[in-house]
Amino acid sequence: MENIKNAPDPTATAATPPKSYEKVKAYQNFINVLSQIIEKHGAEVLEEINHDI
């Protein structure tokens, strides 16, 4: 029982994610949006590039 009393509270450290997680999440969101744009308009852009050459 003494070990349990001295154990750190796991909810204190797990409550907030680290700042690096927010950056990674923002980057993942950016890449997802960018890939959706490429999927939607990529063929048009490539076609325009081919016509200009």
Secondary structure, 3 states (H helix, E strand, C coil): CHHHHHCCCHHHHHCCCCHHHHHHHHHHHHHHHHHHHHHHHHHHHHHHHHHHC
